[in-house]
């Protein structure tokens, strides 16, 4: 993996299921919030409709593999990187990890597709977007 963005996130009582384990749906919320931080860090924090540009995208797929439960309240680290940047799509990789070690509570991906706001047909990413996001793309496998 190349460069990544990581954020510490809180796990609160209302995030837990009946077994006091982080509810499966809350992993996506933690990932979503970390993505917001990532967009802000690369200078794309504004989501205003008139300037949506490359922010006009739809989620094509989310995948999550739950490997080790997050038990109780506390903090976790959420790591995100760009796994693949295609012509019209982008796939993020993510990991949810404990604070004190690089073990995975969960891993996953999200694929987004840039679309025209009116027709919702796919569009290529702009050169400016590729320049901003390029440094975060995982290194190619050798």
Secondary structure as GFF3:
##gff-version 3
##sequence-region A 1 142
A	DSSP	beta_strand	5	11	.	.	.	ID=ss1
A	DSSP	three_ten_helix	13	15	.	.	.	ID=ss2
A	DSSP	alpha_helix	26	41	.	.	.	ID=ss3
A	DSSP	three_ten_helix	49	51	.	.	.	ID=ss4
A	DSSP	three_ten_helix	53	55	.	.	.	ID=ss5
A	DSSP	beta_strand	57	66	.	.	.	ID=ss6
A	DSSP	beta_strand	74	85	.	.	.	ID=ss7
A	DSSP	beta_strand	89	97	.	.	.	ID=ss8
A	DSSP	beta_strand	104	114	.	.	.	ID=ss9
A	DSSP	alpha_helix	127	134	.	.	.	ID=ss10
###
